[in-house]
Amino acid sequence: MVPENHIGLEPRLLMSAAVFSIVSAWLNHGVVRVLSFVVSVLLVGVIAWAEHFNLLLQYEEWIRLGMPDKPIWTQIIR
């Protein structure tokens, strides 16, 4: 089975999506502000976590690391 833990772009670029949540938090008030802030923090956290555990790697980085498989605990969950 071919591991599916690599993508063609830099995973950290996905964190730029948090910018929209931050702008939304800046423009709004109350609950929307808090929700936007929480979404941006969670988005950055999930991407950093996935990159740390080799669940989401740029293709070149995946090759450089010797094409590692996903951690065994991700295959058990299936």
MARNU-726444 format. One record per atom (N, C-alpha, C): residue number from 1; residue in three letters; x, y, z. Coordinates in pm, whole numbers, plus 50000, padded with zeros to 5 digits. Each point is the difference from the previous one (the first is absolute). Last residue first. Example, Ala and Ser with C-alpha at 12.3 -4.5 7.8 and 13.67 -1.06 7.14 Angstrom:
<sites>
{site 2; Ser; {51285; 49775; 50708}};
{site 2; Ser; {50082; 50119; 50006}};
{site 2; Ser; {49923; 50109; 50073}};
{site 1; Ala; {50029; 49428; 49993}};
{site 1; Ala; {49911; 50119; 50000}};
{site 1; Ala; {50090; 50120; 50000}};
</sites>
This chain:
<sites>
{site 78; Arg; {49183; 50297; 51126}};
{site 78; Arg; {49915; 49967; 49886}};
{site 78; Arg; {49916; 49886; 50032}};
{site 77; Ile; {50337; 50137; 50302}};
{site 77; Ile; {49873; 50072; 50011}};
{site 77; Ile; {49905; 49965; 49887}};
{site 76; Ile; {50454; 49845; 50013}};
{site 76; Ile; {49914; 49924; 50090}};
{site 76; Ile; {49860; 50062; 50007}};
{site 75; Gln; {50351; 50212; 49762}};
{site 75; Gln; {49949; 49886; 49925}};
{site 75; Gln; {49908; 49914; 50085}};
{site 74; Thr; {50228; 50370; 50185}};
{site 74; Thr; {49902; 50052; 49904}};
{site 74; Thr; {49941; 49886; 49917}};
{site 73; Trp; {50343; 49914; 50322}};
{site 73; Trp; {49872; 50027; 50065}};
{site 73; Trp; {49897; 50060; 49905}};
{site 72; Ile; {50456; 49911; 49865}};
{site 72; Ile; {49917; 49880; 50008}};
{site 72; Ile; {49864; 50027; 50063}};
{site 71; Pro; {50265; 50386; 49726}};
{site 71; Pro; {50016; 49927; 50126}};
{site 71; Pro; {49900; 49886; 50009}};
{site 70; Lys; {50141; 50132; 49514}};
{site 70; Lys; {49929; 50066; 50108}};
{site 70; Lys; {50026; 49923; 50129}};
{site 69; Asp; {50381; 49952; 49650}};
{site 69; Asp; {49857; 49968; 50008}};
{site 69; Asp; {49938; 50087; 50107}};
{site 68; Pro; {50446; 50155; 49723}};
{site 68; Pro; {49949; 49929; 50118}};
{site 68; Pro; {49850; 49973; 49989}};
{site 67; Met; {50402; 50151; 49682}};
{site 67; Met; {49862; 49961; 49974}};
{site 67; Met; {49939; 49923; 50118}};
{site 66; Gly; {50434; 50233; 49998}};
{site 66; Gly; {50000; 49858; 49966}};
{site 66; Gly; {49861; 49942; 49982}};
{site 65; Leu; {50142; 50469; 50084}};
{site 65; Leu; {49992; 49919; 50122}};
{site 65; Leu; {49996; 49850; 49972}};
{site 64; Arg; {49998; 50314; 49641}};
{site 64; Arg; {50125; 50020; 50075}};
{site 64; Arg; {50002; 49915; 50127}};
{site 63; Ile; {49603; 50008; 49738}};
{site 63; Ile; {50107; 49927; 49931}};
{site 63; Ile; {50129; 50008; 50081}};
{site 62; Trp; {49647; 50257; 50157}};
{site 62; Trp; {49965; 49860; 50015}};
{site 62; Trp; {50107; 49911; 49936}};
{site 61; Glu; {50026; 50462; 49936}};
{site 61; Glu; {50038; 49967; 50137}};
{site 61; Glu; {49973; 49852; 50027}};
{site 60; Glu; {49858; 50172; 49589}};
{site 60; Glu; {50146; 49997; 50004}};
{site 60; Glu; {50051; 49963; 50140}};
{site 59; Tyr; {49528; 50057; 49940}};
{site 59; Tyr; {50051; 49884; 49928}};
{site 59; Tyr; {50153; 49989; 50009}};
{site 58; Gln; {49730; 50222; 50398}};
{site 58; Gln; {50022; 50041; 49861}};
{site 58; Gln; {50070; 49883; 49931}};
{site 57; Leu; {49688; 49886; 50417}};
{site 57; Leu; {50133; 50045; 49963}};
{site 57; Leu; {50002; 50048; 49855}};
{site 56; Leu; {49681; 49802; 50430}};
{site 56; Leu; {49985; 50094; 49890}};
{site 56; Leu; {50137; 50059; 49970}};
{site 55; Leu; {49956; 49677; 50332}};
{site 55; Leu; {49870; 49972; 49938}};
{site 55; Leu; {49979; 50088; 49878}};
{site 54; Asn; {50376; 49966; 50348}};
{site 54; Asn; {50015; 49953; 49862}};
{site 54; Asn; {49868; 49957; 49936}};
{site 53; Phe; {50073; 50224; 50438}};
{site 53; Phe; {49987; 49854; 50001}};
{site 53; Phe; {50005; 49939; 49860}};
{site 52; His; {50035; 50476; 50058}};
{site 52; His; {50091; 49943; 50099}};
{site 52; His; {49999; 49847; 49998}};
{site 51; Glu; {49691; 50247; 49733}};
{site 51; Glu; {50135; 50006; 49945}};
{site 51; Glu; {50101; 49936; 50096}};
{site 50; Ala; {49555; 50039; 50140}};
{site 50; Ala; {50008; 49906; 49888}};
{site 50; Ala; {50139; 49999; 49938}};
{site 49; Trp; {49913; 50315; 50341}};
{site 49; Trp; {49996; 49864; 50055}};
{site 49; Trp; {50016; 49897; 49888}};
{site 48; Ala; {49957; 50452; 49877}};
{site 48; Ala; {50131; 49978; 50064}};
{site 48; Ala; {50008; 49859; 50056}};
{site 47; Ile; {49587; 50131; 49821}};
{site 47; Ile; {50100; 49988; 49893}};
{site 47; Ile; {50139; 49974; 50059}};
{site 46; Val; {49650; 50080; 50304}};
{site 46; Val; {49979; 49872; 49931}};
{site 46; Val; {50103; 49981; 49889}};
{site 45; Gly; {50001; 50414; 50237}};
{site 45; Gly; {50038; 49888; 50085}};
{site 45; Gly; {49987; 49866; 49930}};
{site 44; Val; {49849; 50397; 49786}};
{site 44; Val; {50146; 49999; 50008}};
{site 44; Val; {50048; 49880; 50082}};
{site 43; Leu; {49539; 50061; 49983}};
{site 43; Leu; {50051; 49973; 49866}};
{site 43; Leu; {50152; 49990; 50001}};
{site 42; Leu; {49779; 50137; 50396}};
{site 42; Leu; {49984; 49856; 49974}};
{site 42; Leu; {50056; 49962; 49864}};
{site 41; Val; {49995; 50457; 50114}};
{site 41; Val; {50094; 49928; 50086}};
{site 41; Val; {49991; 49850; 49975}};
{site 40; Ser; {49691; 50275; 49775}};
{site 40; Ser; {50135; 50023; 49949}};
{site 40; Ser; {50104; 49926; 50084}};
{site 39; Val; {49547; 49983; 50139}};
{site 39; Val; {50019; 49929; 49873}};
{site 39; Val; {50142; 50018; 49949}};
{site 38; Val; {49875; 50245; 50382}};
{site 38; Val; {50012; 49857; 50031}};
{site 38; Val; {50024; 49919; 49873}};
{site 37; Phe; {49911; 50460; 49952}};
{site 37; Phe; {50130; 49979; 50062}};
{site 37; Phe; {50024; 49853; 50030}};
{site 36; Ser; {49579; 50125; 49837}};
{site 36; Ser; {50102; 50017; 49896}};
{site 36; Ser; {50140; 49976; 50056}};
{site 35; Leu; {49639; 50000; 50305}};
{site 35; Leu; {49994; 49884; 49912}};
{site 35; Leu; {50108; 50007; 49891}};
{site 34; Val; {49945; 50374; 50282}};
{site 34; Val; {50058; 49887; 50074}};
{site 34; Val; {50004; 49875; 49913}};
{site 33; Arg; {49791; 50377; 49817}};
{site 33; Arg; {50142; 50029; 50022}};
{site 33; Arg; {50067; 49883; 50069}};
{site 32; Val; {49535; 49990; 49947}};
{site 32; Val; {50067; 49976; 49872}};
{site 32; Val; {50150; 50024; 50014}};
{site 31; Val; {49719; 50099; 50368}};
{site 31; Val; {50016; 49856; 49981}};
{site 31; Val; {50075; 49969; 49870}};
{site 30; Gly; {50048; 50499; 50122}};
{site 30; Gly; {49928; 49900; 50077}};
{site 30; Gly; {50037; 49857; 49967}};
{site 29; His; {50087; 50366; 49621}};
{site 29; His; {49996; 50016; 50145}};
{site 29; His; {49931; 49880; 50063}};
{site 28; Asn; {50299; 50129; 49506}};
{site 28; Asn; {49874; 49971; 50068}};
{site 28; Asn; {50013; 50019; 50151}};
{site 27; Leu; {50368; 50057; 49682}};
{site 27; Leu; {49889; 50081; 49949}};
{site 27; Leu; {49870; 49981; 50078}};
{site 26; Trp; {50405; 49753; 50100}};
{site 26; Trp; {50032; 50142; 50014}};
{site 26; Trp; {49880; 50088; 49960}};
{site 25; Ala; {49983; 49530; 49941}};
{site 25; Ala; {49998; 50032; 50144}};
{site 25; Ala; {50024; 50149; 50022}};
{site 24; Ser; {50035; 49839; 49562}};
{site 24; Ser; {49861; 49995; 50044}};
{site 24; Ser; {49989; 50035; 50148}};
{site 23; Val; {50428; 49957; 49823}};
{site 23; Val; {49937; 50122; 49948}};
{site 23; Val; {49854; 50005; 50043}};
{site 22; Ile; {50228; 49610; 50107}};
{site 22; Ile; {50054; 50111; 50079}};
{site 22; Ile; {49939; 50132; 49955}};
{site 21; Ser; {49898; 49613; 49756}};
{site 21; Ser; {49936; 49996; 50131}};
{site 21; Ser; {50047; 50115; 50087}};
{site 20; Phe; {50204; 49948; 49584}};
{site 20; Phe; {49860; 50040; 49982}};
{site 20; Phe; {49925; 49999; 50132}};
{site 19; Val; {50443; 49842; 49990}};
{site 19; Val; {49997; 50146; 49984}};
{site 19; Val; {49856; 50048; 49985}};
{site 18; Ala; {50122; 49538; 50008}};
{site 18; Ala; {49970; 50057; 50131}};
{site 18; Ala; {49993; 50152; 49993}};
{site 17; Ala; {50137; 49735; 49632}};
{site 17; Ala; {49855; 50007; 50011}};
{site 17; Ala; {49958; 50059; 50134}};
{site 16; Ser; {50452; 49896; 49895}};
{site 16; Ser; {49959; 50135; 49960}};
{site 16; Ser; {49848; 50015; 50001}};
{site 15; Met; {50230; 49586; 50080}};
{site 15; Met; {49978; 50082; 50120}};
{site 15; Met; {49959; 50142; 49964}};
{site 14; Leu; {50132; 49680; 49675}};
{site 14; Leu; {49861; 49982; 50040}};
{site 14; Leu; {49966; 50082; 50124}};
{site 13; Leu; {50443; 49972; 49835}};
{site 13; Leu; {49919; 50096; 49924}};
{site 13; Leu; {49852; 49988; 50035}};
{site 12; Arg; {50324; 49695; 50171}};
{site 12; Arg; {49991; 50124; 50077}};
{site 12; Arg; {49923; 50108; 49926}};
{site 11; Pro; {50104; 49574; 49797}};
{site 11; Pro; {49887; 49996; 50095}};
{site 11; Pro; {49985; 50130; 50080}};
{site 10; Glu; {50199; 49952; 49495}};
{site 10; Glu; {50051; 50013; 50136}};
{site 10; Glu; {49883; 50003; 50099}};
{site 9; Leu; {49933; 49738; 49536}};
{site 9; Leu; {50031; 50136; 50043}};
{site 9; Leu; {50045; 50000; 50145}};
{site 8; Gly; {49859; 49602; 49756}};
{site 8; Gly; {50090; 50070; 49910}};
{site 8; Gly; {50034; 50142; 50042}};
{site 7; Ile; {49893; 49559; 50327}};
{site 7; Ile; {49926; 50087; 49910}};
{site 7; Ile; {50101; 50078; 49917}};
{site 6; His; {49952; 49523; 50348}};
{site 6; His; {50076; 50106; 49937}};
{site 6; His; {49910; 50078; 49904}};
{site 5; Asn; {49904; 49585; 50258}};
{site 5; Asn; {50030; 50106; 50095}};
{site 5; Asn; {50086; 50109; 49938}};
{site 4; Glu; {49797; 49533; 49883}};
{site 4; Glu; {49936; 50121; 49947}};
{site 4; Glu; {50026; 50117; 50092}};
{site 3; Pro; {50230; 49479; 49855}};
{site 3; Pro; {49956; 50095; 50103}};
{site 3; Pro; {49948; 50129; 49938}};
{site 2; Val; {49976; 49504; 49776}};
{site 2; Val; {50077; 50125; 49992}};
{site 2; Val; {49950; 50095; 50109}};
{site 1; Met; {50001; 49442; 49982}};
{site 1; Met; {49916; 50119; 50000}};
{site 1; Met; {50088; 50125; 50000}};
</sites>
